[in-house]
């Protein structure tokens, strides 16, 4: 069984975005692993394994417009099912 069930990926489009601040905030406030927060001040890509993807999405939406949102259930994928 996986410790963190959901593979959460999204893009944040905004102004003055800081990938380091976003990374640090996510690590400090949401349990998970395998975090990537990369991009520039206008566009950040997030990838995170967590059990509470809705919290990450809510935070990201507070920073700008979110899109290309993908939340996959890795436990189902591990069982050969659609994630």
C-alpha positions in Angstrom: 0.0 0.0 0.0 1.3 3.4 -0.9 1.8 6.1 1.8 0.5 8.8 -0.6 -2.3 7.8 -2.9 -2.8 10.6 -5.3 -0.4 11.8 -8.0 -1.4 15.5 -8.3 -0.2 17.6 -11.3 -1.2 21.1 -12.4 -0.1 24.4 -13.9 -0.5 27.7 -12.1 -0.5 30.8 -14.3 -0.1 34.1 -12.6 2.2 37.1 -11.9 5.2 37.2 -9.6 5.1 33.5 -8.9 8.1 32.1 -6.9 8.8 28.4 -7.3 10.9 28.3 -4.2 8.2 29.9 -2.0 5.5 27.6 -3.5 7.7 24.6 -2.9 8.4 25.6 0.7 4.7 26.3 1.4 3.6 23.0 0.1 6.2 21.0 2.1 5.4 22.9 5.3 1.6 22.6 5.0 0.6 19.4 3.1 1.8 15.9 3.8 3.2 14.2 0.7 6.4 13.4 -1.3 8.0 13.6 -4.7 7.3 17.4 -5.0 8.3 19.3 -8.1 7.6 23.0 -8.3 9.3 24.4 -11.4 8.8 27.3 -13.7 9.1 31.1 -13.7 7.2 34.1 -12.4 4.3 33.6 -14.9 3.9 29.8 -14.9 4.6 27.1 -12.4 4.2 23.3 -12.8 3.4 21.4 -9.7 3.7 17.6 -9.3 3.1 16.1 -5.8 2.1 12.8 -4.3 -0.4 13.4 -1.5 -3.5 12.0 0.2 -5.3 15.4 0.1 -4.9 16.8 -3.5 -7.8 19.2 -2.9 -5.8 21.1 -0.4 -2.9 21.6 -2.9 -5.4 22.6 -5.6 -7.1 25.1 -3.2 -3.7 26.7 -2.4 -2.6 26.8 -6.0 -5.9 28.4 -7.0 -5.2 31.2 -4.5 -2.0 32.0 -6.4 -3.4 32.3 -9.9 -5.3 30.4 -12.5 -4.9 26.7 -12.4 -5.3 24.4 -15.4 -4.2 21.1 -16.9 -5.2 19.5 -13.5 -4.6 15.8 -13.3 -5.2 13.8 -10.1 -4.5 10.1 -10.5 -5.1 7.3 -7.9 -1.8 5.5 -7.8 -3.2 2.6 -5.7 -5.7 1.8 -8.5 -3.0 2.0 -11.1 -0.8 -0.3 -9.0 -3.7 -2.8 -9.1 -3.9 -2.5 -12.9 -7.0 -0.4 -12.8 -7.7 3.0 -14.3 -6.2 5.7 -12.0 
